[in-house]
Amino acid sequence: MTGIIRVALSEAADPGYKAFQQKLLPGVENYLGVRLPLLQKMARQLAKRDWRAALAGPDETYEEVMLRGMVIGAAPMSLEERFCLIRAFLPAINNWGVCDSFCAALREAREYKKEYIELIKQYVASNQEFEARFAAVMLLWYWAGPEELEESLALYARIRQPALYARMGVAWGYSVFAATDFDHTLAAMEQAALDDFTWNKALQKMRESRRLTQRQKQEAQRRKRR
């Protein structure tokens, strides 16, 4: 990012929010504490201007990395160019906050489902923690409908990255899919032979979901591995 953007981010920093957010982002040392709505607003503004120039410089803070991902998702460009930028950006992701905000920024995935699913397939079996989480989060946000569930569950079975945030992403996804078809999702989880942590975390998220019935939550509790 450019020096002008870096100054703007520093001026928007909230020390109180920084202290709160750092507890949720262990290991992130270059955090300023800029609230998400401000970053999203800045990304929309940059996307309307010379966004390529904005992306030309290196990133020095967490917010700059997050902003880069948001601009990649928001700026007007061809699908081919966006995919090139996505592939180049993924290795820079080293925490769940940037990963999930980046996925949220790629809203055109709803329009170009065929093209995006082919991109996602390239990362489901990745041995990199946040590439695997990227695949998991993209699927749970954009391929969780009844007509897409079977394909998403089949792809989830291929996500075997053992690091914490990859497994947390998978657990989150299963809880989202359960709201579409609870019984089919549980059956797919059993067939995928999940490790105990991912299995129990998925069931926990189901119990916390507002989209599942009390009966379904009770069944999720019953299925917990001891």
Order of alpha helices (4+ residues) and beta strands (2+ residues): alpha-alpha-alpha-alpha-alpha-alpha-alpha-alpha-alpha-alpha-alpha-alpha-alpha-alpha
